[in-house]
Amino acid sequence: MDGVPESHNGWTFLTNHARVLAAIADNHSARIRDLAAHCRLTERAVQKIIADLEQDGYLSHTREGRSNTYRVEPDKVLRHPAEAGLSVAALLSLLAQDDAGRGPRPEAEAAEAAEPRS
């Protein structure tokens, strides 16, 4: 089926909630479809995760025409007791540092190549 990411077996270090939150932090107006592709999840899973994040106050959105603009709450503290005191901003900062070390993603390279040069 087109648009469904390949499955992953086994455990990972980051939850899907963290992946979606980080992707939204990178692009506040990203479409569900793009978030799903970026995070390698189904669109339905991303919708559920966004609902979870909004319900617990980590994320909010405003409707602008046919699209949403998301707002991440950077001062919100992470849920697990082991991360007591660690804020969303601190988590996103750690992920951004890692991202910067990896270089551009293939979809970012494709988007950059498609932009007209002046």
C-alpha positions in Angstrom: 0.0 0.0 0.0 1.4 3.4 -1.0 2.2 5.9 1.7 2.5 3.3 4.5 6.0 3.3 6.0 7.9 0.0 6.3 7.5 -1.7 9.6 10.0 -1.8 12.4 10.5 -4.7 14.7 12.1 -4.4 18.1 12.6 -1.5 20.5 13.9 2.1 19.8 15.3 4.8 22.0 12.7 7.4 21.2 9.0 7.1 21.4 6.8 7.9 18.4 5.4 10.8 20.5 8.9 12.3 20.8 9.5 11.8 17.0 6.2 13.6 16.1 6.8 16.4 18.6 10.3 17.0 17.3 9.1 17.0 13.7 6.4 19.5 14.6 9.0 21.7 16.3 11.0 21.6 13.1 8.0 22.7 11.0 5.1 24.2 12.8 2.8 24.1 9.7 3.7 20.5 8.6 0.8 18.5 7.2 -0.1 15.2 8.9 0.9 13.4 5.7 4.4 14.9 5.8 4.8 14.2 9.5 3.8 10.6 9.0 6.3 10.2 6.2 9.1 11.9 8.2 8.4 9.8 11.3 7.7 6.6 9.3 4.3 6.3 10.8 0.8 6.1 9.4 -1.3 9.2 9.2 -3.8 7.8 11.6 -1.0 7.1 14.2 0.2 10.7 13.8 -3.3 12.0 14.3 -3.6 10.0 17.5 -0.3 11.2 18.8 -1.1 14.8 18.1 -4.4 14.4 20.0 -2.5 12.9 22.9 0.0 15.7 22.9 -2.7 18.3 22.8 -4.8 16.7 25.5 -1.8 16.8 27.9 -0.8 20.3 27.0 2.4 19.7 25.1 1.0 21.0 21.9 -1.8 23.2 20.6 -2.9 24.2 17.1 -4.7 27.0 15.3 -6.6 26.5 12.1 -5.5 28.6 9.2 -7.7 28.0 6.2 -7.4 24.3 5.4 -4.2 23.8 7.4 -3.1 23.8 11.0 -0.2 25.7 12.6 1.1 24.0 15.7 2.6 25.5 18.9 4.9 23.4 21.0 4.9 24.3 24.8 8.6 24.4 25.5 8.3 24.8 29.3 6.2 21.8 29.8 7.9 19.1 31.8 8.3 15.5 30.5 5.9 13.0 31.9 8.1 10.1 33.2 9.4 10.4 36.8 12.9 9.6 35.6 12.9 12.8 33.5 11.5 14.9 36.3 12.5 18.5 35.7 13.5 18.0 32.0 11.5 20.3 29.8 10.3 19.8 26.2 12.7 22.5 25.2 15.7 20.6 26.7 14.6 17.4 24.9 14.2 19.2 21.6 17.5 20.9 22.0 19.2 17.5 22.4 17.5 16.2 19.3 18.4 19.3 17.3 22.0 18.9 18.3 22.0 15.4 17.0 20.1 16.4 13.8 22.7 19.1 13.1 25.5 16.5 13.2 23.8 14.2 10.7 23.6 16.7 7.8 20.6 17.4 5.6 17.9 14.7 5.3 17.1 13.4 1.8 13.7 15.1 1.7 15.4 18.4 2.7 17.9 18.0 -0.1 15.1 17.3 -2.6 13.2 20.4 -1.5 16.3 22.5 -1.7 17.1 21.2 -5.2 13.6 22.1 -6.3 13.8 25.7 -5.2 14.6 28.2 -7.9 18.0 29.9 -7.7 18.3 33.6 -8.1 
